[in-house]
Structures are given as structure tokens and as C-alpha cells.
């Protein structure tokens, strides 16, 4: 019997490459989310430190110029937190899209793998049946030569 050959192997290979690329893209998107989360946390820490510095400066004598510059810096820190939060949202959306693309590519690859598995099983069953037929023929020819065993 002929050796097994999966006729859709080139398509399976293409889908395997596409799945690997999509998985790598998802991994990179996940890294970007982690970086964006760290940026948000860092901005929030800077804002809280600035808040603490402004609060400690208020305990002394009132200096309007320090108050104005402190409030301006606090406003800038608030804008920075908002901007990093917005970027985090965008990166999370990109990650979700990359994840969906990876899952789609993975499902397509799994379909091809199941087709190959079924084709291998059908080939194995056909090979086993041909082998059994051959063994039956050999046994019947041997029995015909030797005659009945009684």
C-alpha cells in the first residue's frame, strides 16, 4: 500500500505559519498592555507624590506663587494620568483584536489538523484491511495446498 500523504499539507503549513504570527502578535500586544499599565501606575504615583508635596507646603505660610505653580503641576499630572489611561484603553483594544485574530487562526489550523488526523485514520484502516485481506488469502492458499486438517 502507498505511503500516507496528506494532500492539504501545504495549506496546513500556511495556516500553521499564520497561527504562529498571530500568536506572536498577540504576545507583543500583551507586552504593550503591560507597559501601558506600568505607565499609568507611574503617572498615578507621580500625581500622588505631587499631591503630598503640595499638601505639606500648605502647612507652612501661604505663598501664592508656589500655590499657583503647584496647582499647574497638579493639573499637568492629572492630564498625564488621563492621557496614559487613554493610551492604555487603545492598547487594550488592540490586544483584544490581536487575540481574536490569533483565536481565528488557531481554529483554522485546528480544522486542518483534524482533517489530517481523519485522513491518517482512514489510511490506517484501509492499510489494515488490505493487510488482513492479504493474510486471509495466504491462509486460504496454504489451507488449499495442505488440504483439510481433520
VEXLUM-651542 format. One record per atom (N, C-alpha, C): atom name; residue in one letter; x, y, z. Coordinates in pm, 1 decimal. Layout:
BEGIN
+------+------+----------+----------+----------+
! atom ! rest !       xx !       yy !       zz !
+------+------+----------+----------+----------+
!   CA !    a !        X !        Y !        Z !
...
+------+------+----------+----------+----------+
END
This chain:
BEGIN
+------+------+----------+----------+----------+
! atom ! rest !       xx !       yy !       zz !
+------+------+----------+----------+----------+
!    N !    x !     84.7 !   -117.9 !      0.0 !
!   CA !    x !      0.0 !      0.0 !      0.0 !
!    C !    x !     89.2 !    124.2 !      0.0 !
!    N !    x !     38.7 !    227.8 !    -60.9 !
!   CA !    x !    115.0 !    352.2 !    -69.1 !
!    C !    x !    132.2 !    415.6 !     68.2 !
!    N !    x !    238.5 !    492.1 !     77.9 !
!   CA !    x !    264.6 !    566.6 !    199.1 !
!    C !    x !    160.9 !    678.3 !    213.8 !
!    N !    x !    130.4 !    718.0 !    337.0 !
!   CA !    x !     31.5 !    823.2 !    359.8 !
!    C !    x !     86.1 !    957.5 !    312.8 !
!    N !    x !      1.6 !   1030.5 !    243.6 !
!   CA !    x !     36.4 !   1165.8 !    200.3 !
!    C !    x !    -87.4 !   1252.8 !    217.0 !
!    N !    x !    -74.2 !   1355.7 !    300.3 !
!   CA !    x !   -184.9 !   1448.0 !    323.8 !
!    C !    x !   -183.7 !   1552.5 !    213.5 !
!    N !    x !   -285.6 !   1552.5 !    131.4 !
!   CA !    x !   -288.5 !   1638.5 !     13.3 !
!    C !    x !   -301.3 !   1786.7 !     47.8 !
!    N !    x !   -352.7 !   1817.9 !    164.5 !
!   CA !    x !   -370.5 !   1957.5 !    204.3 !
!    C !    x !   -257.8 !   2005.3 !    296.3 !
!    N !    x !   -144.0 !   1937.9 !    288.9 !
!   CA !    x !    -33.6 !   1971.5 !    379.7 !
!    C !    x !     17.1 !   2113.8 !    359.2 !
!    N !    x !     23.9 !   2158.0 !    236.4 !
!   CA !    x !     73.2 !   2295.3 !    211.8 !
!    C !    x !    -21.3 !   2397.9 !    273.8 !
!    N !    x !   -150.3 !   2373.0 !    267.8 !
!   CA !    x !   -247.2 !   2464.6 !    328.5 !
!    C !    x !   -232.8 !   2461.1 !    480.8 !
!    N !    x !   -213.4 !   2340.3 !    536.0 !
!   CA !    x !   -194.0 !   2328.2 !    680.6 !
!    C !    x !    -68.3 !   2403.8 !    722.2 !
!    N !    x !     38.0 !   2393.2 !    643.5 !
!   CA !    x !    161.4 !   2464.6 !    675.9 !
!    C !    x !    140.2 !   2615.5 !    673.2 !
!    N !    x !     65.2 !   2663.7 !    574.1 !
!   CA !    x !     36.2 !   2807.3 !    567.5 !
!    C !    x !    -45.1 !   2852.9 !    688.4 !
!    N !    x !   -141.5 !   2772.9 !    725.5 !
!   CA !    x !   -222.5 !   2808.4 !    842.1 !
!    C !    x !   -140.9 !   2800.5 !    970.6 !
!    N !    x !    -45.5 !   2708.5 !    975.2 !
!   CA !    x !     42.7 !   2698.2 !   1091.8 !
!    C !    x !    127.9 !   2823.8 !   1103.7 !
!    N !    x !    181.5 !   2870.3 !    993.5 !
!   CA !    x !    262.6 !   2993.4 !    993.2 !
!    C !    x !    175.7 !   3112.4 !   1033.6 !
!    N !    x !     54.8 !   3119.8 !    979.6 !
!   CA !    x !    -35.3 !   3231.0 !   1013.0 !
!    C !    x !    -71.3 !   3228.4 !   1161.6 !
!    N !    x !    -92.7 !   3109.0 !   1216.2 !
!   CA !    x !   -126.3 !   3097.1 !   1357.6 !
!    C !    x !     -9.1 !   3141.3 !   1443.8 !
!    N !    x !    112.4 !   3101.8 !   1406.4 !
!   CA !    x !    231.0 !   3142.4 !   1482.6 !
!    C !    x !    248.4 !   3294.3 !   1480.7 !
!    N !    x !    230.1 !   3355.3 !   1363.0 !
!   CA !    x !    242.9 !   3501.0 !   1352.4 !
!    C !    x !    136.0 !   3570.7 !   1436.5 !
!    N !    x !     13.7 !   3519.5 !   1432.0 !
!   CA !    x !    -94.6 !   3579.9 !   1510.2 !
!    C !    x !    -67.2 !   3564.4 !   1659.5 !
!    N !    x !    -13.6 !   3450.0 !   1699.4 !
!   CA !    x !     18.4 !   3428.0 !   1841.1 !
!    C !    x !    128.7 !   3524.0 !   1886.0 !
!    N !    x !    229.8 !   3543.4 !   1800.8 !
!   CA !    x !    337.1 !   3637.6 !   1833.3 !
!    C !    x !    283.4 !   3780.4 !   1840.7 !
!    N !    x !    193.0 !   3814.9 !   1749.2 !
!   CA !    x !    130.7 !   3947.4 !   1753.0 !
!    C !    x !     51.8 !   3969.1 !   1880.3 !
!    N !    x !    -18.3 !   3866.0 !   1923.8 !
!   CA !    x !    -93.2 !   3875.0 !   2048.9 !
!    C !    x !      1.9 !   3891.5 !   2166.5 !
!    N !    x !    112.0 !   3819.2 !   2164.2 !
!   CA !    x !    211.1 !   3831.9 !   2271.3 !
!    C !    x !    269.7 !   3971.8 !   2277.8 !
!    N !    x !    298.6 !   4028.3 !   2160.8 !
!   CA !    x !    352.7 !   4165.0 !   2158.7 !
!    C !    x !    247.4 !   4265.1 !   2207.5 !
!    N !    x !    123.1 !   4244.0 !   2170.0 !
!   CA !    x !     15.4 !   4332.7 !   2216.0 !
!    C !    x !     -0.6 !   4322.4 !   2367.6 !
!    N !    x !     13.5 !   4201.2 !   2420.2 !
!   CA !    x !      4.4 !   4181.4 !   2564.9 !
!    C !    x !    117.9 !   4256.2 !   2635.5 !
!    N !    x !    237.5 !   4252.8 !   2576.3 !
!   CA !    x !    351.0 !   4326.7 !   2633.1 !
!    C !    x !    321.7 !   4477.0 !   2632.5 !
!    N !    x !    262.3 !   4526.0 !   2524.3 !
!   CA !    x !    229.3 !   4668.2 !   2516.2 !
!    C !    x !    128.4 !   4707.2 !   2624.0 !
!    N !    x !     34.5 !   4617.9 !   2654.5 !
!   CA !    x !    -63.2 !   4645.7 !   2760.4 !
!    C !    x !      8.1 !   4655.6 !   2894.7 !
!    N !    x !    100.7 !   4564.2 !   2919.8 !
!   CA !    x !    174.3 !   4569.6 !   3046.1 !
!    C !    x !    255.3 !   4698.3 !   3058.5 !
!    N !    x !    318.5 !   4740.0 !   2949.5 !
!   CA !    x !    395.0 !   4864.6 !   2950.2 !
!    C !    x !    302.5 !   4983.8 !   2976.5 !
!    N !    x !    186.0 !   4984.2 !   2912.5 !
!   CA !    x !     90.3 !   5093.6 !   2931.6 !
!    C !    x !     36.8 !   5094.4 !   3074.9 !
!    N !    x !     12.9 !   4976.8 !   3131.6 !
!   CA !    x !    -33.1 !   4970.7 !   3271.0 !
!    C !    x !     73.4 !   5026.2 !   3365.5 !
!    N !    x !    199.1 !   4993.0 !   3338.2 !
!   CA !    x !    307.2 !   5046.1 !   3421.0 !
!    C !    x !    316.8 !   5197.6 !   3407.0 !
!    N !    x !    293.3 !   5249.7 !   3287.0 !
!   CA !    x !    296.8 !   5394.0 !   3265.7 !
!    C !    x !    184.4 !   5462.4 !   3343.4 !
!    N !    x !     66.4 !   5401.5 !   3344.4 !
!   CA !    x !    -46.0 !   5458.2 !   3419.7 !
!    C !    x !    -13.5 !   5458.2 !   3568.8 !
!    N !    x !     39.8 !   5347.3 !   3617.2 !
!   CA !    x !     74.7 !   5339.5 !   3759.2 !
!    C !    x !    181.3 !   5442.6 !   3795.0 !
!    N !    x !    280.8 !   5459.4 !   3708.3 !
!   CA !    x !    386.0 !   5557.7 !   3734.1 !
!    C !    x !    328.4 !   5699.0 !   3735.7 !
!    N !    x !    237.8 !   5729.1 !   3643.8 !
!   CA !    x !    176.4 !   5862.4 !   3640.4 !
!    C !    x !     93.0 !   5885.9 !   3765.9 !
!    N !    x !     22.1 !   5784.4 !   3810.7 !
!   CA !    x !    -57.6 !   5799.1 !   3933.2 !
!    C !    x !     31.6 !   5818.0 !   4055.3 !
!    N !    x !    145.6 !   5748.7 !   4058.5 !
!   CA !    x !    239.8 !   5766.5 !   4169.0 !
!    C !    x !    294.8 !   5908.5 !   4168.3 !
!    N !    x !    332.6 !   5958.6 !   4050.0 !
!   CA !    x !    383.2 !   6096.1 !   4041.3 !
!    C !    x !    277.2 !   6196.1 !   4088.2 !
!    N !    x !    151.8 !   6172.6 !   4047.4 !
!   CA !    x !     44.6 !   6263.3 !   4089.0 !
!    C !    x !     24.7 !   6258.5 !   4240.4 !
!    N !    x !     28.1 !   6139.0 !   4298.6 !
!   CA !    x !      9.0 !   6129.5 !   4443.9 !
!    C !    x !    126.9 !   6191.7 !   4518.7 !
!    N !    x !    249.6 !   6175.6 !   4466.9 !
!   CA !    x !    365.2 !   6239.0 !   4528.6 !
!    C !    x !    354.1 !   6391.1 !   4519.9 !
!    N !    x !    308.6 !   6440.7 !   4406.4 !
!   CA !    x !    289.2 !   6584.3 !   4388.9 !
!    C !    x !    181.5 !   6636.4 !   4483.0 !
!    N !    x !     75.3 !   6559.8 !   4496.9 !
!   CA !    x !    -31.4 !   6596.6 !   4591.6 !
!    C !    x !     23.4 !   6604.5 !   4733.0 !
!    N !    x !    104.8 !   6506.8 !   4769.9 !
!   CA !    x !    163.5 !   6505.9 !   4904.3 !
!    C !    x !    255.8 !   6625.8 !   4923.4 !
!    N !    x !    334.3 !   6659.0 !   4821.4 !
!   CA !    x !    424.0 !   6774.8 !   4831.1 !
!    C !    x !    344.7 !   6903.9 !   4844.1 !
!    N !    x !    236.5 !   6918.5 !   4770.5 !
!   CA !    x !    154.0 !   7039.0 !   4778.9 !
!    C !    x !     87.6 !   7047.3 !   4915.9 !
!    N !    x !     42.0 !   6935.6 !   4967.1 !
!   CA !    x !    -22.6 !   6934.5 !   5099.2 !
!    C !    x !     76.2 !   6973.2 !   5207.9 !
!    N !    x !    199.2 !   6922.7 !   5198.1 !
!   CA !    x !    297.6 !   6958.8 !   5300.7 !
!    C !    x !    338.1 !   7105.1 !   5290.2 !
!    N !    x !    338.3 !   7160.4 !   5169.3 !
!   CA !    x !    372.4 !   7301.2 !   5151.2 !
!    C !    x !    262.6 !   7391.1 !   5205.9 !
!    N !    x !    140.7 !   7345.7 !   5211.3 !
!   CA !    x !     28.5 !   7426.0 !   5260.5 !
!    C !    x !     31.7 !   7442.0 !   5411.9 !
!    N !    x !    104.2 !   7354.0 !   5479.7 !
!   CA !    x !    107.0 !   7363.2 !   5626.3 !
!    C !    x !    186.2 !   7484.1 !   5675.1 !
!    N !    x !    278.1 !   7532.0 !   5592.6 !
!   CA !    x !    358.0 !   7649.7 !   5629.8 !
!    C !    x !    283.6 !   7777.3 !   5595.0 !
!    N !    x !    359.2 !   7879.5 !   5567.9 !
!   CA !    x !    297.7 !   8007.7 !   5533.1 !
!    C !    x !    245.2 !   8002.7 !   5389.5 !
!    N !    x !    142.5 !   8080.4 !   5363.4 !
!   CA !    x !     78.9 !   8079.7 !   5230.8 !
!    C !    x !    162.7 !   8160.9 !   5133.4 !
!    N !    x !    202.8 !   8096.9 !   5023.8 !
!   CA !    x !    277.8 !   8164.4 !   4918.2 !
!    C !    x !    200.2 !   8145.2 !   4788.1 !
!    N !    x !    139.0 !   8250.1 !   4738.9 !
!   CA !    x !     55.4 !   8238.0 !   4620.2 !
!    C !    x !    129.5 !   8186.6 !   4497.6 !
!    N !    x !    252.6 !   8225.3 !   4478.4 !
!   CA !    x !    325.6 !   8179.8 !   4359.0 !
!    C !    x !    350.0 !   8028.8 !   4363.7 !
!    N !    x !    382.4 !   7976.1 !   4484.7 !
!   CA !    x !    400.8 !   7830.8 !   4497.6 !
!    C !    x !    268.1 !   7758.7 !   4479.0 !
!    N !    x !    162.0 !   7818.9 !   4528.3 !
!   CA !    x !     28.8 !   7758.1 !   4514.9 !
!    C !    x !    -11.0 !   7748.1 !   4368.1 !
!    N !    x !     11.7 !   7854.6 !   4293.1 !
!   CA !    x !    -24.2 !   7856.9 !   4151.2 !
!    C !    x !     59.8 !   7754.8 !   4074.7 !
!    N !    x !    190.9 !   7754.5 !   4098.2 !
!   CA !    x !    276.1 !   7658.9 !   4026.0 !
!    C !    x !    244.3 !   7515.0 !   4067.2 !
!    N !    x !    211.2 !   7494.1 !   4194.2 !
!   CA !    x !    174.0 !   7359.5 !   4241.1 !
!    C !    x !     45.8 !   7311.8 !   4176.0 !
!    N !    x !    -52.4 !   7400.1 !   4168.4 !
!   CA !    x !   -179.3 !   7363.1 !   4104.4 !
!    C !    x !   -160.1 !   7337.9 !   3955.0 !
!    N !    x !    -72.8 !   7415.9 !   3891.2 !
!   CA !    x !    -45.1 !   7393.9 !   3748.6 !
!    C !    x !     22.5 !   7258.0 !   3728.8 !
!    N !    x !    116.2 !   7226.9 !   3816.8 !
!   CA !    x !    184.3 !   7097.0 !   3807.9 !
!    C !    x !     86.3 !   6983.8 !   3834.4 !
!    N !    x !     -4.6 !   7005.8 !   3929.4 !
!   CA !    x !   -105.2 !   6904.2 !   3958.8 !
!    C !    x !   -199.2 !   6884.3 !   3839.9 !
!    N !    x !   -235.2 !   6993.8 !   3773.3 !
!   CA !    x !   -318.5 !   6983.4 !   3652.2 !
!    C !    x !   -246.1 !   6907.0 !   3542.3 !
!    N !    x !   -116.6 !   6934.1 !   3527.3 !
!   CA !    x !    -36.5 !   6861.0 !   3427.7 !
!    C !    x !    -31.0 !   6712.7 !   3463.4 !
!    N !    x !    -15.3 !   6680.2 !   3591.0 !
!   CA !    x !    -10.6 !   6540.6 !   3634.2 !
!    C !    x !   -145.5 !   6473.1 !   3607.9 !
!    N !    x !   -255.0 !   6545.3 !   3630.4 !
!   CA !    x !   -388.2 !   6489.7 !   3602.1 !
!    C !    x !   -404.0 !   6461.1 !   3452.4 !
!    N !    x !   -356.5 !   6554.5 !   3369.5 !
!   CA !    x !   -364.2 !   6533.2 !   3224.1 !
!    C !    x !   -277.8 !   6413.1 !   3181.8 !
!    N !    x !   -162.4 !   6399.5 !   3246.0 !
!   CA !    x !    -74.7 !   6286.4 !   3214.3 !
!    C !    x !   -140.6 !   6153.8 !   3251.2 !
!    N !    x !   -206.5 !   6150.5 !   3367.2 !
!   CA !    x !   -277.6 !   6028.1 !   3408.5 !
!    C !    x !   -389.7 !   5998.2 !   3310.0 !
!    N !    x !   -464.0 !   6101.1 !   3269.2 !
!   CA !    x !   -573.4 !   6081.4 !   3173.7 !
!    C !    x !   -520.2 !   6032.9 !   3039.1 !
!    N !    x !   -410.3 !   6090.1 !   2992.6 !
!   CA !    x !   -351.7 !   6051.6 !   2863.5 !
!    C !    x !   -300.2 !   5907.3 !   2867.3 !
!    N !    x !   -231.2 !   5871.4 !   2974.8 !
!   CA !    x !   -181.7 !   5733.2 !   2983.2 !
!    C !    x !   -298.0 !   5635.4 !   2996.1 !
!    N !    x !   -404.7 !   5677.3 !   3063.6 !
!   CA !    x !   -523.9 !   5591.9 !   3071.8 !
!    C !    x !   -588.5 !   5573.2 !   2935.9 !
!    N !    x !   -592.0 !   5680.1 !   2856.0 !
!   CA !    x !   -648.2 !   5670.8 !   2720.7 !
!    C !    x !   -562.8 !   5577.5 !   2634.1 !
!    N !    x !   -430.7 !   5592.9 !   2644.3 !
!   CA !    x !   -341.4 !   5505.2 !   2567.6 !
!    C !    x !   -357.0 !   5360.0 !   2611.0 !
!    N !    x !   -375.3 !   5339.0 !   2740.5 !
!   CA !    x !   -397.6 !   5202.6 !   2789.7 !
!    C !    x !   -524.5 !   5144.4 !   2727.7 !
!    N !    x !   -629.4 !   5222.8 !   2718.7 !
!   CA !    x !   -753.9 !   5175.9 !   2656.8 !
!    C !    x !   -733.0 !   5137.9 !   2510.8 !
!    N !    x !   -657.5 !   5221.3 !   2438.6 !
!   CA !    x !   -630.0 !   5190.9 !   2297.1 !
!    C !    x !   -548.8 !   5062.6 !   2282.5 !
!    N !    x !   -447.6 !   5047.9 !   2368.5 !
!   CA !    x !   -361.9 !   4929.2 !   2361.0 !
!    C !    x !   -441.6 !   4804.3 !   2398.9 !
!    N !    x !   -532.2 !   4816.1 !   2493.8 !
!   CA !    x !   -615.7 !   4701.5 !   2531.1 !
!    C !    x !   -708.1 !   4661.0 !   2416.3 !
!    N !    x !   -761.4 !   4760.0 !   2344.0 !
!   CA !    x !   -844.3 !   4728.6 !   2226.8 !
!    C !    x !   -762.6 !   4657.1 !   2120.5 !
!    N !    x !   -639.8 !   4706.4 !   2098.3 !
!   CA !    x !   -551.8 !   4641.1 !   2000.2 !
!    C !    x !   -518.3 !   4498.7 !   2043.8 !
!    N !    x !   -497.4 !   4479.2 !   2174.4 !
!   CA !    x !   -469.5 !   4345.7 !   2225.3 !
!    C !    x !   -589.7 !   4252.3 !   2203.3 !
!    N !    x !   -708.9 !   4304.3 !   2229.1 !
!   CA !    x !   -829.0 !   4222.3 !   2209.6 !
!    C !    x !   -846.2 !   4183.1 !   2062.7 !
!    N !    x !   -817.5 !   4276.5 !   1972.7 !
!   CA !    x !   -824.2 !   4244.7 !   1829.4 !
!    C !    x !   -718.8 !   4140.6 !   1791.4 !
!    N !    x !   -598.6 !   4155.7 !   1846.6 !
!   CA !    x !   -492.3 !   4058.2 !   1818.6 !
!    C !    x !   -529.5 !   3921.2 !   1873.7 !
!    N !    x !   -593.7 !   3919.0 !   1988.3 !
!   CA !    x !   -635.8 !   3791.4 !   2047.9 !
!    C !    x !   -741.6 !   3724.0 !   1960.1 !
!    N !    x !   -836.0 !   3802.3 !   1911.5 !
!   CA !    x !   -938.7 !   3746.0 !   1823.3 !
!    C !    x !   -876.1 !   3692.6 !   1694.3 !
!    N !    x !   -781.0 !   3767.4 !   1639.6 !
!   CA !    x !   -711.6 !   3720.2 !   1519.5 !
!    C !    x !   -636.5 !   3591.0 !   1544.6 !
!    N !    x !   -572.2 !   3581.6 !   1660.5 !
!   CA !    x !   -499.3 !   3459.1 !   1694.9 !
!    C !    x !   -595.3 !   3341.7 !   1711.6 !
!    N !    x !   -708.1 !   3364.7 !   1781.5 !
!   CA !    x !   -803.7 !   3255.9 !   1801.6 !
!    C !    x !   -863.3 !   3209.2 !   1669.5 !
!    N !    x !   -889.1 !   3302.5 !   1578.7 !
!   CA !    x !   -941.4 !   3266.1 !   1446.5 !
!    C !    x !   -840.0 !   3181.9 !   1370.0 !
!    N !    x !   -715.0 !   3224.9 !   1372.2 !
!   CA !    x !   -609.1 !   3149.2 !   1303.5 !
!    C !    x !   -590.7 !   3012.3 !   1368.1 !
!    N !    x !   -603.2 !   3007.1 !   1499.1 !
!   CA !    x !   -588.0 !   2879.5 !   1571.1 !
!    C !    x !   -700.3 !   2782.2 !   1533.5 !
!    N !    x !   -822.1 !   2834.6 !   1525.9 !
!   CA !    x !   -935.0 !   2748.1 !   1487.5 !
!    C !    x !   -916.2 !   2694.1 !   1345.2 !
!    N !    x !   -870.0 !   2779.3 !   1255.1 !
!   CA !    x !   -846.9 !   2736.4 !   1116.7 !
!    C !    x !   -739.1 !   2628.0 !   1112.2 !
!    N !    x !   -635.1 !   2643.7 !   1192.3 !
!   CA !    x !   -529.9 !   2541.9 !   1198.1 !
!    C !    x !   -583.5 !   2412.1 !   1256.5 !
!    N !    x !   -664.2 !   2421.8 !   1360.7 !
!   CA !    x !   -719.6 !   2301.3 !   1422.7 !
!    C !    x !   -809.7 !   2225.0 !   1325.4 !
!    N !    x !   -881.2 !   2297.2 !   1240.0 !
!   CA !    x !   -964.3 !   2230.9 !   1138.7 !
!    C !    x !   -876.6 !   2147.1 !   1047.4 !
!    N !    x !   -765.8 !   2206.1 !   1002.2 !
!   CA !    x !   -674.5 !   2133.0 !    913.6 !
!    C !    x !   -611.0 !   2013.8 !    985.5 !
!    N !    x !   -577.8 !   2030.6 !   1112.7 !
!   CA !    x !   -517.9 !   1920.7 !   1188.2 !
!    C !    x !   -617.9 !   1806.5 !   1205.0 !
!    N !    x !   -743.4 !   1839.1 !   1226.4 !
!   CA !    x !   -845.3 !   1734.1 !   1238.7 !
!    C !    x !   -866.3 !   1662.5 !   1105.7 !
!    N !    x !   -864.3 !   1739.3 !    996.4 !
!   CA !    x !   -875.5 !   1676.6 !    864.7 !
!    C !    x !   -760.3 !   1580.3 !    840.9 !
!    N !    x !   -640.0 !   1621.5 !    877.7 !
!   CA !    x !   -524.0 !   1533.6 !    860.5 !
!    C !    x !   -536.5 !   1410.3 !    948.6 !
!    N !    x !   -581.5 !   1430.0 !   1070.4 !
!   CA !    x !   -598.4 !   1317.2 !   1162.1 !
!    C !    x !   -700.0 !   1216.7 !   1106.8 !
!    N !    x !   -810.6 !   1267.4 !   1054.1 !
!   CA !    x !   -911.7 !   1178.0 !    995.6 !
!    C !    x !   -857.3 !   1105.5 !    872.7 !
!    N !    x !   -781.4 !   1177.6 !    789.9 !
!   CA !    x !   -723.8 !   1115.1 !    670.3 !
!    C !    x !   -623.0 !   1007.6 !    709.8 !
!    N !    x !   -543.1 !   1033.5 !    812.6 !
!   CA !    x !   -448.2 !    931.3 !    860.2 !
!    C !    x !   -522.4 !    809.1 !    912.3 !
!    N !    x !   -628.8 !    831.1 !    985.9 !
!   CA !    x !   -707.0 !    720.0 !   1039.2 !
!    C !    x !   -767.9 !    637.7 !    925.9 !
!    N !    x !   -824.3 !    704.5 !    825.6 !
!   CA !    x !   -882.9 !    633.3 !    712.0 !
!    C !    x !   -775.3 !    555.4 !    637.1 !
!    N !    x !   -657.1 !    611.7 !    620.7 !
!   CA !    x !   -546.7 !    542.9 !    553.4 !
!    C !    x !   -503.4 !    421.6 !    634.9 !
!    N !    x !   -492.4 !    438.9 !    766.4 !
!   CA !    x !   -453.3 !    327.6 !    853.1 !
!    C !    x !   -555.8 !    215.1 !    847.2 !
!    N !    x !   -684.6 !    249.6 !    848.3 !
!   CA !    x !   -788.9 !    147.1 !    840.5 !
!    C !    x !   -784.0 !     74.6 !    706.5 !
!    N !    x !   -763.2 !    148.0 !    597.5 !
!   CA !    x !   -754.1 !     85.8 !    465.2 !
!    C !    x !   -631.0 !     -5.1 !    458.4 !
!    N !    x !   -519.2 !     39.1 !    516.0 !
!   CA !    x !   -397.7 !    -42.2 !    517.4 !
!    C !    x !   -418.7 !   -169.7 !    598.4 !
!    N !    x !   -483.1 !   -156.2 !    715.5 !
!   CA !    x !   -510.0 !   -273.0 !    799.4 !
!    C !    x !   -603.3 !   -370.6 !    728.6 !
!    N !    x !   -702.6 !   -317.0 !    658.1 !
!   CA !    x !   -796.6 !   -403.3 !    585.8 !
!    C !    x !   -725.1 !   -476.0 !    472.3 !
!    N !    x !   -639.3 !   -404.1 !    399.4 !
!   CA !    x !   -563.8 !   -468.4 !    290.5 !
!    C !    x !   -470.3 !   -575.0 !    346.1 !
!    N !    x !   -407.7 !   -546.5 !    459.1 !
!   CA !    x !   -318.7 !   -644.3 !    521.9 !
!    C !    x !   -396.5 !   -767.5 !    566.3 !
!    N !    x !   -514.0 !   -746.7 !    624.1 !
!   CA !    x !   -595.0 !   -860.1 !    669.0 !
!    C !    x !   -642.1 !   -942.8 !    550.1 !
!    N !    x !   -679.5 !   -876.3 !    440.2 !
!   CA !    x !   -720.1 !   -947.7 !    318.6 !
!    C !    x !   -604.7 !  -1032.1 !    266.1 !
!    N !    x !   -485.7 !   -976.3 !    265.1 !
!   CA !    x !   -367.8 !  -1049.0 !    220.2 !
!    C !    x !   -340.5 !  -1169.7 !    310.4 !
!    N !    x !   -350.3 !  -1151.3 !    440.1 !
!   CA !    x !   -329.5 !  -1262.2 !    532.8 !
!    C !    x !   -436.1 !  -1370.6 !    514.0 !
!    N !    x !   -559.4 !  -1329.4 !    489.3 !
!   CA !    x !   -666.3 !  -1426.6 !    464.7 !
!    C !    x !   -638.3 !  -1505.9 !    337.3 !
!    N !    x !   -590.7 !  -1438.7 !    232.9 !
!   CA !    x !   -557.9 !  -1508.1 !    108.2 !
!    C !    x !   -444.5 !  -1606.5 !    128.7 !
!    N !    x !   -343.1 !  -1565.4 !    202.8 !
!   CA !    x !   -229.7 !  -1655.9 !    230.0 !
!    C !    x !   -277.6 !  -1777.5 !    307.9 !
!    N !    x !   -363.7 !  -1753.1 !    407.5 !
!   CA !    x !   -414.5 !  -1864.7 !    488.4 !
!    C !    x !   -500.3 !  -1958.1 !    403.2 !
!    N !    x !   -584.1 !  -1905.1 !    315.6 !
!   CA !    x !   -669.7 !  -1991.8 !    233.9 !
!    C !    x !   -587.1 !  -2067.5 !    130.1 !
!    N !    x !   -481.7 !  -2003.7 !     74.9 !
!   CA !    x !   -395.5 !  -2075.0 !    -20.7 !
!    C !    x !   -317.2 !  -2186.4 !     49.5 !
!    N !    x !   -271.9 !  -2160.0 !    170.6 !
!   CA !    x !   -199.8 !  -2262.1 !    246.9 !
!    C !    x !   -292.9 !  -2377.3 !    280.2 !
!    N !    x !   -413.5 !  -2344.6 !    317.9 !
!   CA !    x !   -511.3 !  -2448.1 !    352.1 !
!    C !    x !   -545.9 !  -2530.1 !    227.1 !
!    N !    x !   -556.9 !  -2467.6 !    112.2 !
!   CA !    x !   -589.5 !  -2539.4 !    -11.7 !
!    C !    x !   -474.2 !  -2631.7 !    -50.0 !
!    N !    x !   -349.2 !  -2593.0 !    -25.4 !
!   CA !    x !   -235.2 !  -2678.5 !    -57.3 !
!    C !    x !   -222.9 !  -2795.5 !     35.9 !
!    N !    x !   -246.2 !  -2772.7 !    165.1 !
!   CA !    x !   -228.5 !  -2878.4 !    263.5 !
!    C !    x !   -350.4 !  -2968.0 !    273.0 !
!    N !    x !   -460.2 !  -2917.9 !    233.5 !
!   CA !    x !   -582.9 !  -2995.3 !    244.6 !
!    C !    x !   -646.9 !  -2969.9 !    379.8 !
!    N !    x !   -761.7 !  -3030.9 !    401.2 !
!   CA !    x !   -831.1 !  -3008.6 !    527.6 !
!    C !    x !   -755.6 !  -3071.1 !    643.9 !
!    N !    x !   -755.7 !  -3002.0 !    755.7 !
!   CA !    x !   -688.2 !  -3050.2 !    877.5 !
!    C !    x !   -793.4 !  -3117.9 !    965.1 !
!    N !    x !   -798.9 !  -3245.7 !    957.3 !
!   CA !    x !   -900.3 !  -3313.2 !   1039.4 !
!    C !    x !   -841.7 !  -3413.1 !   1128.3 !
+------+------+----------+----------+----------+
END
